[in-house]
């Protein structure tokens, strides 16, 4: 039958079937990569991957980017383990892009469902290219010339308090000081433009007063929550989801109280944004 790509909304997301991520040939890998560039996020059901096969697939996309904090797999320190029963307020239940506080934020995320609750635990995704294009022309012109500060302090402080990070905050701040990225970035592979600010790590827009920055960021964060920019994924056993962090934000719905375990790998980004 071969690889099949079925869009799930007119804006973002596609379900991909007819492919085994653990046994891709080079042409199939190119097709998967092309599909994620076209649709931003892919849902691949029926994948029977071990942690080793998961890691091998992610490595074919590029160098693995090891998250600076968060619980890791005991046998594979490159892999973050998301193991939660009470996720509300732990950071993933806010619209965000992974690890934008580093100079080279990740390009792709590959997330595998290991254990799912009976109900709940969906993940929502939002298209930041569509978010940018749907703004008015005068606002796009303003944003095109701005940069923003990204800082791990707020999110890491919460992770430490919740017991999800066993690190020293001051040491991490020294290793990963605030960085500055364009508010609107150009995708290095497609050339398309997208918003690149998020509620977890973007703390202010550079060059504006605090009042101006707070107001503009609040408007942009609210804009991301527009349902017309989004799709929502209901996980099933064996599903792998991969998305393009350069133009996608995601939100883990914290509506479950039974254990949910996910294995996450991120692929290193391009040259500094």
C-alpha angles and dihedrals in degrees: 000000000000131000116333125192118198117182114226097200134012089249112037143002139037137202113231121202136167095055136099111211090201093059108032120154118214094265092051091048090052089050092052092048091049090050094053090049090051098044103024094221130042129198113206112186126192098035113152098197129163117211087259093054091045089054093045091054093048090050090058088062093054145287114336113249108213112215109239092227140017133080114304134209109265093231099033114041091185089068123081116214116213105198113168143156100168105035101160112123096005095117106260090082091075129074107268149142118233119263101339089158090082124082091244108036115201120277101207136016121205112195124185127195111231102165126006133195117243090252135011132015097118120162123222124207131199129201110231093190090060089043090057095043093050092059120095118269094247091052092047089052091052094047094047091071099045136092128200136209118244118197133175096208101097097043095042092049089056093046091052092048091051093048093247095117127044099195139110110259096210092050092049091049089054093050094041108033119178115292133201123230131175113268085226117036130193114229108243094217105035102026091226120139125233142170112267107190125101138183098241100055112010107093104171145350109250120244096018127104116259091254092050092046094048092049095047094046091048090054093048093046090051090048091058089061092065105123091216088070095051149075128195124219125206108204124228130186111283096020120142120193124194128183143175110251090194092073107012136078124194139200125200108214108231097208101118134088100186123084118286119186124188131173115217131194125179126200119223117261131239126264113317110300 
